[in-house]
Amino acid sequence: MPLAGCRAAFPRGLGYRYGPRLVWGVRPSPHRALGGREGTPRMPVPIPRQRAIPAAAGGQAPAVPTPDASPDGSGRTGGPGGPGAAGGPGLTLLLVEDDPGGSLSLPELVDSAGRPIRIRTARNLTEVERLLTDDVHCILLDLALPGGPGGGPGAPHDAPHGTDRTPADADELTPLRHVLRLAPGHAVLALTTSGDAERGARAVRVGAQDYLFRDELDGRLLSRAIQYAVERKRADAAQRQLTESRLRAQENARLERGLLPTPLLDGSPLRFASRYRPGRSRALLGGDFYDTVRTPDGAVHVMIGDVCGHGPDEAALGVELRIAWRALTFAGLVGDELLSTLQQVLEHERANEEIFATLCTVDIAPDGRRAGLCLAGHPSPLIARPGRPAELLPYDNGGPALGLLPRARWPRQQVQLGGTWSLMLYTDGLIEGRIGRGNQRLGQDGMVEMVRRKLAAGLRGDELLEAAVTEVRELNGGELTDDVAVLLLDREPGREPGRERGGER
């Protein structure tokens, strides 16, 4: 049911054909509710001043001051286009080396757009923590740096618990492991000597994007390595997020599939079929819910309902109401007593007092020829019998939707079904689809005429439901925005009882 149906209550003393169509109000902003105002600027983050690397013989570009790197003075160089986007300030490199004025001199570095790559330097891991701000894109770490946060000897306690490595690894790669913990989202390049390629390879296995040799550095090689490392890190992060998203989607799908009902009709001669289409994208469960059970006395009870809205909260509430209905039905409750108890469940479980649910229950006698019908603001079922046109069951004596009136009552009226019949229960998503390009809706009358045509064409059971839902979607000009649930129970005298689940799509 669309969220537009969730505001006001039914007036007293009126009949209820199906649920109300009302208008949402405007919720206040959470910022205003807390006394603040939207768009409040954040406090600026202080950015440490960069130190330039002394120029080498080949000429080294001085570091560009950080505070002027961005229009707002924050020093952040990211943005919609990412680091190094056209018109942006370019990349920033953090060099971690214990003697930046001595043995290591970096050549001039430019990115792919010809802009200079800014350089910061840290002499130890303590300075890394201070200089590692959001505008740093890549870290160039000298593996010869003494281990430990203070720059002293390697600290065994810095290693992750349970890591399987040799004592040599524990000493040599402790600075790298510490940097990776400090900057899990940054690209890291390891710097080693040309005679120690094995240490560089181990650094990559630990988590660095690549390794370089100190005595083979030139501007073109280092600039390209920095850009490649940044892009690889970004691609790895995107792939990790995609994998996590897929795993969450698979887990949610398994959870939602497990929450769909399994009809309990063992021993009943009735044939059951259903179709279910949630309105929200890529979901298996919506605010519509249904169930069918056979009690020990031989009666068959069927229910269909609709929580206003079709998000995950509404889906969860629908599952709670369905489970409560099944438990109450097996406990022997029917009619007004059952619906009054369900209203109490709804009032306790809903997120706010504006949430309500429509419901239709049908209790079919053991002989299959008569039934008790209760309507709580829900569309009346359709019945088809041989030699007679399909029609709606009486709906004049219904009650309001659950959750609207505290002391409401729901009369239970007896209806005669006959010997052979098909009973179709549905939610309003089936009848509120548009017809063509205008604002006209299919409605209950249009739905009845459509079902009559399908029955005249010889369609029954699953084929009838599939054809009906397909035509409604085609008339709407595409997928329906509301949840749709449709159930069909068929009775044919002389048919052997058995386990009937039908299609649940």
N, C-alpha and C positions, 0 to 999 in steps of 0.2 A: 504494500500500500504506500503511495507517495507520502512524503513528509508533510505535504500540504493538508493532509487529513488529520492533523494531530493537535488542534487548538481548543475548540469549544465543545461543550457537551450537547447531547441531544436535548431538545425541549421535552418536557414530560407530557404524557398522554397521547403521543403520536405513534403510528406504526413505523416499523423499521424495515425497509426493504433491503438496503445494505448500507455500509458505513458512510459517515459524513465526509464531505469534501470541504475542508476549512483552510484557513491561511495561517501560515507561521508568522509570528512577530519577529522583531529584530532583536537579537541578543546583544547586550552591551559588550564592548571590548574588554578582555581580561585586564588590559593595562588600565583602562579607566575604572574598572571595578576595584582596583587596588589603590586608587587615588592618584595614579600617575597619568601620563599621556603617551600616546603612541608616537613612535619615531624618536624617542629620547636618545640622544647620542651617547655612545659609550665613552668612558674616560680614555684618554690617549695612553698608549703603552710606550714607556721610554725605550728608545733604541740606542744601544751603545755606539759610541763613535768608532769608526773603522780606522785601522792602522794600515798604512801602506807598506808594501814589501819594498825593500831597497832595490833600486834599479840594477839590472844585470848588464853585462856587456852588450847584449843584443838590444837593450832598451826595454824597460818594463813599464807598463801603463800604471800610473798611480791609481789608488783606490778612489772611487767616486763617493762623496759623502752621502750617508744614508738618509738623513732627515729630509733632504730635498728630493728624494727619489720618487715620491708619490705626491699627487696634488694636495692631499690632506695632511701631509707631513708625518704620516704614520710610519713611513718606511716600508709598507707592505707593497710588494711588487706583483702579487698574484692578481686575481681579478677574473672577469668572465672569460678572457682569452687564455688564462693560465700564464705561467712564467714565460717571459720572452714573447708575448703576443705583440702583434703589430702596434706601434705607437706606445708600447710599454717601456719600462726602464731596463728590461733585460734580466739576466741571471745574476745571482749572487753566490759566490763560492766561499766556504769557510775552510781555511787551511789549518790543520792541526799538526803542528811540528814544533819540537821543543827548542829549536834554534833558528827562528825565521830569518835572522840577520846573518846566518852563517853559511852552512853548506848548501842549502836549497834556495835557488833563485828561480822564480817563475817567469816565463816569457810573457809577452803581451797576449792577452786572451780576448777574443771577440766571439759573439754568437753568430748564428746563421744569417742574421740581418745586419751584421757588421757593427753591432753595438758592443762596447767594451763590457766584459764580464767583471763585475765588482768583486773585490777580494777582501775578506776579513781574515785575521790570523788569531790563533789561540795557541799558547805555549804549553798548556796542560789541559787535563780533562775538567778541572774546575772552571777554567776560562771558557771551555766549550759550553757549559751550562749557562753561563752569563751571556755569551754571544749568540747562542742558538735561538734566533727569533723566527717569526713566520716568513720573513722575506728571504731567508736562506733556502736555496734550492738544492745545493749539493755540498757534501763534506768530503774533503780530500785529507785522508788520515795517513800519517806516516806510521807504519807498523813498528818502527824502531822507537816509538814513543814509550817511555817508561810507563808501566801499568799502574792502576789505582787512580781514584778520583783526584788525589792530591799530586799526582805526577811521580810518586815514589815507586817502590818495587811493586810487582804484581800482587794483587790481593786475591787469594783463592776464594774469599767469600763473594767476590763480584760475579763469579760464574753461576749461570743458571743451575738450580738444583736438579740433579739427575742427569746432567749432560755427560755424555760418554766421549771423553777426549783424553789425550796423553798429557802428562805434566808439562811437556814443552808447549803444547797448545795453550794450556792454562796460563803460562807466563807470556807467550808471544802475542796471543790474541785477546788478552784481557782488555786492553784499551778499545779494541774494535767492538767487543761485546758490550762494553759500557756505552760507547757512542750509539750503538744500535738500540740500546734500551732508552737512551735519552731522546733519540730521534727516529722513532719507528716509521715515520712517514717521509723521511728524507732519503734522497739518493746518497750512497756512500761509495767512494772510490778509495781503494787501498793503495798505498805507495810503498814499494819495497825495492831492494837492490836487484840488479840483473842476475846475480848469482843465487837468488833465493826465490825462484819462481814457485817452488813448492809452498812456501808460506803464502804467497799471493793466491794460489789455488785454494788453500785452506780458508783464506779470508772470504773468498767467493762462496765456498760451501757454508760458511757461518752466516752469511747474509749480505756481504758487499755486492754491489752491482758489477764491479770489474776491478782489476788491479793494473797498476802501471809501474814501470821501472824508473827510478829516480834519474839515472844517467841517460835515459833516452827520451826525456821530455822535450817537446817543442810546442810552440803555440798552436799549430794546427791540430796536432794529435791530442793535446790536452783539452782544447776547446771542443773538439768533436766528442771526446770521451765524456766530458761533463754533460753535454746536451743528450748524448745517447743514454747516459745513466739516469738523467732526470726523466726522459721519456719511458725508459724501461720500468722505473719505479712507478710512474704514473700508470702504465699499462698493467703492471702487476697488481696495483691497488684496484684498478677497475675490474680486472679479472677476478680478484678475490671478492669484491663486492657483488659481482654478477653470480659467482658460485654460491655465496652466502644467500643471495636473494633467491636463487633457484632452490636451494635446500629448504629455506623457509617456506617457499611456495609449495614444495612437495610435502613438507610436514603439515602445512595448513590444509592441503588437499586431502591427505590421509585422515586428518582430524575431522574435517567437514564431512568426508564420505562416511566416517564411522558414526557421525551424529545423525545421518539420514535414517529414517525409520525402517524397520524390517517388519512387514505385516505378519501378525500371528493368526493364521486362519486354518491351522491344522484341524482336519475333520469337518470343515465346512464345504458345502457344495458350491459356494459362491466363487466366481472368478474375479480376480482383482487385477487392475492395471493402473498405472500412474505416469504422469509426466511432470517434471519439475525443472523450471528455468529461473535461476536467480537474476535479478535485474542488474546487480553490480558486476563490473567487468572481471573476468577471470576468477569468479567465485563459484563454489559448488553449493553454497547454502545462503539463503536469504531470510527475510522476515516472514515468509509463508511457511506453514508447518502443517503436517497431517499425520494420521496414524489409523490403523485398523487392527482390532483384536477380536478374538472369539473367547467368550467367557465359558466356564465349566457348564453352565446351564444350556449351552447351545446357541445363545444369542450372539449376534455379530454387531459390534459397535464401531462406527466410523466417525472420524472427526477431521475437519479442515479449518484452519485459522490463518489470521493475517495480522502481524504486528505492524503498526504504522511505521513507515520507513523501510529501508532495505539495506542497512549497513551491518557491520559485524556485531554491534551491540543488539540490534533488533533480531539478528539471527540467533544469538545466544539466548535471548529472552524467549524466542519461539521454541527453541529446544527445551528450555525449562518448562514451558507450559505443556508441551507435548508429553514429556516424561511424567509430569504431574497428572495429566489427564489419564494416561495409561494406568498409573498406580491407583488413582481414585476409581477408575472403571473396574479394575480387578477387585477393589474393595467393596464394590456393589453400589456406588453412588451413580445416579443418573439425574438428568433434568436440572431443575433449579438448584438442588443441593450441590450437584457437581459444579455447575457454573459459578455459584456463589463462592465455593472453595477456591476455584481457579482465579476468581477476581482477587481474593486475598493473596494468593501467590503472586499475581501480577503486581499488586500494590506494594508488596515487600521487595520484589526483585527489579522493578523498573528504575531507570536512572532518574526520572523526574515525573511529576504528576501529570504531565501532558501526554505521556505515552499510554496508548490504549491498544486493544486487540479485538478484532472481530472473530466470531467463532460460529461454526455450524456443527451440530452433533446429530447423528442418526443412530438409533438403537433398533436393530432389526430383530424381530421375534424369532425364536427357534424354528418355527414353521416357514419363515421367509415370506409370509403374505402380508404382514403389517409391520409398522415401525413407529417409533416415537421420534418427533422432530423438535429440536430446539434451535432457535436462531438468535444470536447475539450480535445484531448489527451487520449480519453477513448475508450475501446473496443466497437465495433459496436454491436447492438442488433441482436438477432437471431429471425427469423420469420418462423413459421410452418404453411403451408396451405394444405388443402385436395388435395390429388393427386400429391403433389410435395414434394421432400425431404426438410427437414429443412435446412435453409441456413442463412448466415449473410447478413444484409442489407449493401448497399454500404458504404465503409469507406474511399475512396480515396480522398474525398473533405473535410477532417476535418481540424481543427485548433489545435494550441498548447494548452497545459494545462493552466489553469488559474494561473496567477502569474509569468509566465516565461518571456513573452515579453510584454513590456509596451503598444505598440500600435498594438497588434494582432487583427486579424479579424477572425470571425467564420461563414463561409458560411452556409446557411440553404438550404438544398436540399429536394426536394419533392420526396416521394416514394409512390408507389401504394401498398396498403395492400390487397385489394380484399374484398370479402363479408364475408368469414369465415376465421379467422386466430387466431394464438396465438403468442404473441410478448413477448420475454424474454429479460430483461435487467439484467446486472450482473456487478460485479466489478472484478478486476484482481485476487482477492483471489481465485476465482473459477477455473481459468485456469492456475495458477502458482503452483499448488500442484505438488509434485513429482509423478513419476510413478515407483513403485518398489524401489529398493535400489540404483539405479544410480542417475545421475543428470538430467535425462530427465524430462521435464515438460509436463503436459497434453496439454497445449496450446489451442488455439481457434479451431484448426482442430480436436483435440481429444475431445473437449467439444461438437462440433457439432455432431460427430459420436456417442457419448454417448447419446445425446438427441434424435437422430434418433432412437436408439435402444429402449429407454424408450417409445417413441411415438408408435413405432411398437408393443410394448407389451401392448398398450392400456392405458397407464398412462396419466392423464391429471390433470391440476390444482395443488392443494396442493400435491397430490401424486407424480406428476412429479417432483416438486421442492425438496421434501423430498428425493426421490430416487436419484436424481442427486447429491445433497449435500452429501448424505451418501456414494455414490460410489466414489466421489472425495476424501473424507476423508479416505476411505479404500485403495484407490490407493496410497495415500500419506503415508500409514502405521501408521496412527494416526491422532490426531487433527491437523488442519491447523494452521500455525503460523500467517497468515495474516487474516485481517478481510474479511468476505464474506457477500455480500448482493446480493440477486437474487429476481427479480420481474417478475410476469407473468400476462399479460392482455389477456383475451380471448374474442372473439366476435363471437356470433352465431346469425344469423338473425332470427327474430321472437321471440327472448327471451324477456320477460317482463322486463322493467327497474326497478330498485330498489336499495336499499342501499347495496353496496357490499364492505366489508372490507377484506374478505379472511383471511387466516392464517398469523399471524405476529409472527414468531418464530425466 
